[in-house]
Amino acid sequence: RASPGHRVSSSLESLTPTGGPRSAAGGGQARAVKRDPRAHEPGGRESRARRQSKLEVRQKPAHFEWGANRGAILEGWHSPQPTSKRASASHKRSAAMALAAHSLSRLLRPRQLSRLLCRPRELTYLASIDQGTSSSRVVLYDAATLAPVASHQVELQSATTNPRPGWSQMDAKAIVKSVDDAAAGALQKAGATAADVAGVGITNQRESTVVWDARTGEPLYDCVLWHDARTRGTAASIKASVGGADALRPTCGLPVSTYFSGVKLKWLLDEVPAI
């Protein structure tokens, strides 16, 4: 309500005095803003310019309960009405943010707000997978400090077989299972889950080669290990066809050798019907 002699503006909830500078009834704080001084010029029209030159009183909405410090939080609500559209939009955003902060402070108890703002950092991990011919090991590091947190290792030597002299191969499913078991063991020791791992780095068996079925995910043959020598004949055939051991260096940077995985893959394509 406004006391007699005041007009209420429905759009701004402000009170404009028509008879004097006295503020509205109800105890609301008033802010006086001087308007366009041109309204005092001689001969000025007693119209909108004249009325705007008088004091404008803006009263806080009655549905807010104001505490000792909330007036400072919601300072944007008391600011004078902006004159441009851009300033008006900024004013509305500031007021909305202030009201949201005010509402949050009223909904949460002090202890809940303290827990929300001061809770300890949750650990996030980086996992390192070291997969070799003798074992698989997984180490978890703190992602922030890179300090090792937990590790687990699974033996794998028993998965290697030598069906012929110079041949060395490994059960591909056993490799996968050993990595799974090592990862599960490291996570259990750290008291973490896979969702706590932010990234994974892998180091594997040099040039060991295995081919998987793209549809079923099953290995089509045992993993041919990096030191396997069964590809001597394949390497000799490639050297003869391309013009020597170094003929492919300009293309791939490597010589033709039994060591590299490309020669192993060629042998698998030629000798294993499933591939």
Helices and strands as residue ranges (DSSP letters): E 6-9, E 14-17, G 37-40, H 48-52, E 57-58, H 70-73, G 75-78, H 85-107, H 110-118, E 125-131, E 135-142, E 148-155, G 157-159, E 160-161, E 169-170, H 172-190, G 194-196, E 197-203, E 223-224, H 232-242, H 249-252, H 261-271
